[in-house]
Amino acid sequence: MSTAFPRSARVRASADYARVFEQARRTSDPLMSLHWLPGDGAARLGLAVSRKVDTRAVGRNRIKRQLREHFRRLRAALPGGDYVVVARPPAAKADPGQLCATFERVLARAGALPASAPGGTMPPGLNCPAPPPTPSYPTKPVSDAG
């Protein structure tokens, strides 16, 4: 399977969203909830990020972009069906690593991904991006003296 994210990999119609919300199994986390409706076709992703999560479109789009990218990487390993992620307000303050790890955790809890073995030698969230590096130079506090 290609790693691209074509239109066929998206839940787009409101009837599809309604069907998933009515019939799917649901797992939750403080950052998001996942509704998964197993099916015969390839895995498809739908995202619901409301203005209650972040009032700014920039913040909502950041959440959607990061979840879409992580789903694109995992898509070949996921069983077929429709996956709808509903973001919650704490997701607006989460960094990309937290969103990624939470997404993997709810997928594993739903049974779509195998659960990671506890106590292993590899860190959890293996497919998640590394956090941005912290600056190695000292920073000075900014003062308003003038």
JOZIPE-V525873 format. One line per field, one symbol per residue. ss: DSSP state (a for helix, b for strand, c for the rest). burial: 1 if it has 9 or more other C-alpha atoms within 8 Angstrom, else 0. A space follows every 10 residues. Layout:
# JOZIPE-V525873
ss=???
burial=???
This chain:
# JOZIPE-V525873
ss=ccccccaaab cccaaaaaaa aaacbbbbcc cbbbbbbbcc ccbbbbbbcc ccccccaaaa aaaaaaaaaa aaaaaaaccc bbbbbbbcaa aaaccaaaaa aaaaaaaaaa cccccccccc cccccccccc cccccccccc cccccc
burial=0000000011 1000011011 0001011000 1111111100 0111111010 1011000011 0011011101 1100100101 1111111111 1101011011 1111111111 0110000000 0000000100 0000000000 000000
